[in-house]
Amino acid sequence: MTTHQPGRHDHDQIRSLLPLAAAGALSPDELKAVMEHAAVCESCRREWDVWGSYATGLRQLPQPALPKDLFARTYRRVLQERADSLERRQNGWMLGALGLLSWVSSFVAWIAMRAWTGGTLDVFGTNLVDIGPWFLISTLLTWITAGSAAVALGNQRHTRRFQ
C-alpha cells in the first residue's frame, strides 16, 4: 500500500519517469525527484525495481557489431547522392534552356520565313507560315528534340553508373 501520495498528477508524472530512471537516462534533478517519491511510494519503488532488472538484462545482451566500413560506405553514398542531385539539377536547367532557345529560334525563324516568303508558303493547301501551323510544327519538332535529349542524357547517366 502506498504510504504517501502527494498528488495523483505528481505520482503519474514520476511513474512515467521510472523506465528512464532505471536506464540511467534522467537528469540529476529528475532522478532526485524519482528517488524521493520512490522512498515514500511502495508501488513506484517496486515498479522501479522491475524496470531496473529489465535494464540490467538489456545491458548484458550482446551488442550488435557495426561493419568497419559503414561510415566510409555511408559517406561515399552521401557524396554520390549529392553529385547525382547536382547533375539532375544541371540537366533540368540545360533542358529548360534548350527549350527556351528552341522557342526563341522558332519565333525568329517564323518572322524570317514570313518575310522571305511574303507571308505565304502553301504546302498541301495549308499556309505553313500562318501562326497555327507554324506553332504546331515547331512545337512537335521541339518535343521530339527534347525527348531525344532526355533519352541521351538518361543513357549517359545509366552508362556512367555501371562503369
N, C-alpha and C positions, 0 to 999 in steps of 0.2 A: 504494500500500500504506500502511496505517496505521502511522505511526511510534510512536504512543503511544496506548494504550487502557487507562486505569487500571482500569476495571471495566466489564463489559458493561452493568450496570444504569445507571451514570453515562452511558455512551455513548448508550444508548437514551433516557434522560431528556433529554439535550442534543439528540439528534436530533429528538425530538418538539417542541422549542422552536424549531427552525430557521425554520419558516414565520413564527412570531410575531416572531422576531428580525429577519427580512428586512422585515417590515411595520412595524417600529418599535413593537411593542406589548408589549415586555417592560420590567420594572423595571430600574433600573440594575444591581442585583446579578445578576439573571438574565442580562442582556446580557453582563456581565463574565464569567460562567461560560461562556457560549456562545463568546465570543471566545477565552478561554483554551483551551478544548477545541479549537476550530477551528484554533488556531495549531499544534497538535500532531497533529490528525487530518485527514488529507488527504480522506477521503470526506465528512466533515461539512463541510469547507471548500468542496468542490465543490458539495455539495447546497445550502449556504447561498448560494452564488453563483447557482445556478439559481433558488432562491426569490427572491433579490434581483432578478433580471431579471423575474420574474413581477410582483413588487410594483411595480417601476418601470413596467412596461407597464400595469398596472391604474391607476396614478396618472395616466397620460397619456390614458386614455379619457375621453370627455366625461361629465360628471356630470349626472345627471337633474335637471331643474329642478322644484322643487315649485310648485304653484299658489300664487299670492299670498294667496288667501283660505282656504287649507287650515286654518290654525289657527282662524280665525273660524268656518268651517263645522263643524269638529270640536267647538269649544266650544259652539256652538248645539245641535248634535246631542246632546252630553252633557247639557246643561241640559234639553232636551226629553225625553230618556230618563228623567232623574231625575224630572221632573214627571209623566210617564206612569206611572212606577213608584209614585209617591206617590198618584196618582189611583186606580190599581188597588188599592193597599192600603186606601185610604179606601172604595172601592166594596165591597171584601171585608168590611170592618168593618161597613159600612152594611147589607149583605145579611145578615150574621150577626146584627146587632142586630134587624133586621126579622123574621128567622126566630124569634129568641127571643121577641120581642114577640108574634108570631103564636101561638106555642105557649102562652105565658102567657095571652093573651087567650082562646084556645080553651079552656084549662083553666078559667079563670074563668067563661066562658060556659057550659061544661058543668055546673059547680056551680050556677050561677044557673038554668039550664034545668031541671035535676033538681029544684031547689027549687020552681020555678014550676009545673012540670007534675006534681009529686008523684012523679017518678021514672018516668013512663010517657008516651011520645009515639010512638004507633004510626002508622007510615006503611007501607002495603003489607005489613002483618004483621010489621014489624021495629020494635023499640023503639029509636028513634034516640038516646035519652039513655042507653042502655047504653054502657059504655066502648068496646066493639069497634066498633060502627057509628059512634059519635061520633068515635073516633080515626081511623077510615078516612076519613070525610067531611072532617074538619078537616085531615088530612094532605094529602088530594087538593086541597083549596082552597088550602092553604099552598104546595104545589108549583106550582100554576097561578099564584098571585100572585108567587112568587119567580121563576118563568120569565118572566113578563111584565115584572117589574122588571129582570131581567138583559137582556132584549131591549131595553127602553127605554134602559138605561144604555149598552149597546153601540151603539145607533143614535145616541145623543147624542155619544158619543166619535167615531164614524165621521163624523158631520156636522161636528164641530169640526175634525177633521183635514183635511177637504177645503174648508175655508172660506178 
